[in-house]
Amino acid sequence: MTTEQVGLGAAGAVALVALVVALLAHRRARRAESLVASLSERVTVPPAPAAQVPSVTETDTAAFVITQVGGPRDDDAPSAGSVPVARPIDGRLFTDIVARETVVKAAGWTHGLRRALSPETRNRIRFEVRQETRRAGRDRRAEMKQALREFRARERAAARDGGPGSFGEDVA
């Protein structure tokens, strides 16, 4: 194989990879467009209910009979399979809700940071860390003493028995 053939093979491989990437990108774009279309259909606000109500004539008014006053109506109750419809809210109300939530979160963060960074809290943390460090040192020293005691006891027992490693005297 010559270098020209290797170069053409490499260029062909790069072109093939580029084609596959382009096809995947095109497929992903089509999927995203269909998702956007379906979401926009869901989000669109249906026409006002007043526009759907047919005009009432004098002959139709005799068919309406009031059976309850002030109670929930049967046609207002959502059926078991239906999803409750969200009601649109005013822009000012939305802004008010968002602003209040943001202010409450900011106040909570501020209070938490002030408390966490207060001198009392920092001193308490410093004191507890110092106490924990001292306790760990005491525990470590106690474990070291216990290990030395056990080691010396084993050596004394080995010296008494005349086992291997017995020097006949205790150097420590």
N, C-alpha and C positions, 0 to 999 in steps of 0.2 A: 504494500500500500504506500502510495506517495503522500507527501504532506498536503497536496491539493485535495486528494480524496478524503483525507482526515478532516481537513477544513470544511469541505462540502458536507461531510457527514455531521460534523458538529453544528454547522449552520442549519442543516435540516432538522436536527434534534431540537435546537433552540426555536426554530419556526414552529415545530410541532407542539412544543410546550407553550409557546405564545398563543397558538390557536386554541389549545385546550383551555388556557386561562381566560381567553376572550369569550369562549363559549360558556364557561362557568359564570363569568361576570354578566353576560347577557341573560342567562337563565335566572340568575339572582335578581337582576333588575326587573325582569318580567314578574317574578314572584313578589317583589316589593311593590310594584305598581298594582298588582291585583289585590294585595293586602291593603294598600292605601284606598283603592276604590271600594273595597268592602267596608272598611272603617268609615269612610266618608258617607256611605249609604246608611250606616248605623247611626252616625252622629247627626245627620240632617234632621232638622226639627220638622215634624209633620205639620200640615196646615192647621190653623186654629180650629178648635171644635165648633165654633160658631159658624164657620163657613160651611160645615158639613150638614148642619141642621136644615132640614127642608122647611119651607115656609108653612106657617100654620094657617089653616082656613077655619072658618066658623064651624064647619061640619066635623073637623078633627078635634075641636076643643071639648066636645061632649064625650069623647072616648077617654079622657084623662080623669082619673079619680084619685084624690089624695087619701092615702091610707095611713100615713104617719106624718108627724110634724116634728122636725128637729132631730130625728134619728138618722142613722146611716141608711143610705138607699141601697137596694140590692144590686143595681147596675154599677155602683161605685166600688163594691167589694171586689178585690182581685180574685180571679179564679185560681184553682190549685196549680195549674200549669203556667199561668202568666207571670211575667216579670213586672214588678212595679215600675211605673214610668216616672223618671226623674222630672221634676218641675224646673223650668228655667228660673234663675234668680236674677235680680237686678245687678247691674255692674257695680253700683255703689255698695250693695250688700256683699258681693263677692270680695271687693277691695277691703271692706271693713273686716270680713272674716280672715282674710289672708294677713292683713296688717296686725290684727289682734293676736293671731297665732304666732306670727314672727316676733312680736313684742314679748309675748309670754316666754317663748323659747330663749330669746336673747336675755331676758331678765333671769331666767333659770340658769343659763350658762354663766352670767355675770356673778350671780350669787354663789354658785359652786366654785368658780375660780377665786373669788374673794376669800371664801372659807378655806379653800385648799392652800392658798398662798399666805394666809394670815400668820403672823409670828407665833401665835399660840400653837397652831397646827404644826408648823415647821419644828418648833421646839419639842413638841410631843413626839413627833416622828424621830427626831434626832435622839431623844432620850431612849425611846424603845429600841432603836437600832443599836445604840451603845449597850443597853442592857442585854440584848440578844447576843451581841458580839462577846461580851464578858461571860455570859452563860456558856456559849460554845467553847470558849477558851478553858473554862473550868472543867467542862465535860471532857474535853480533849486531854487535859492534864490528868484527870482522874482515870481515864482509860489507859493512858501511858503508864501510870503508876501500877495499875492492876496488871497490865501486860508484863511489866518488869518483875512484879512479885511472882507471877506464874512462871516466868522464864527462870528466875532464880530458884524457885521451888523445884522445878524440873531438873535443873543442874545439880542441886543438892541431892536429890533422889538418885540421880545417875552416879554421882560421886560415891554415895553410900553403897550402891549396888556394885560398884566397880565396872560399870558399863562403859561403852565407847565414849570417848570425849571426856572422861573423868581425869582431872589433873591432880586430884588429891587435895586441892586447896581452893578456897573461895576467894577469888580475886576482888570481888566487889565489896 
